[in-house]
Amino acid sequence: GKAAEGKTIATAQGCAACHPTGASNGVGPTWKGIVGRQETLADGSTVTADEAYLKESIISPDAKVVKGFAPGIMPKGFGDKLKPDQIDALTPKEVSALTSAFRKAVLKDFTDAEEAELSAAVLKALKAK
């Protein structure tokens, strides 16, 4: 189904290296509880994490940056690399199932602290480029 496809895409594209599925944020905001979550943006406005917002965040990651995160960290170009149906597989109705499936399959032995540590290491590597 779409959740399995979304998990495959998120794994292949490295999404979870920056977006953990636990309670803590990583390099990017956590995917835990993202469906319908109100996000405060760097400019002080708020947005609901719905399908349109997530699609925009994948295609134009700096269009709406969540408060506390730096613009320019998320790689650009996913709008060109991913087909529309692949982007659809990463939208909110799929993210809940994706988060649960990814956590069970890939991060099953990770604690929230270990996920945060992994995300911090990825951020350090990105900044070193």
Number of C-alpha atoms within 10 A of each C-alpha: 7 18 21 15 17 25 26 16 17 20 14 10 13 11 15 25 20 24 22 27 26 22 16 17 20 27 24 23 19 19 24 18 15 19 18 13 13 12 18 16 15 15 10 10 11 14 15 15 19 16 19 11 16 21 19 15 19 20 19 16 20 17 12 19 19 20 16 11 16 13 15 10 15 21 14 15 12 16 17 9 12 15 10 11 11 17 20 18 22 23 23 22 16 20 24 19 16 25 25 18 18 23 18 12 11 12 18 11 11 14 12 17 13 14 24 24 14 19 22 18 16 16 18 12 10 13 9 7 5
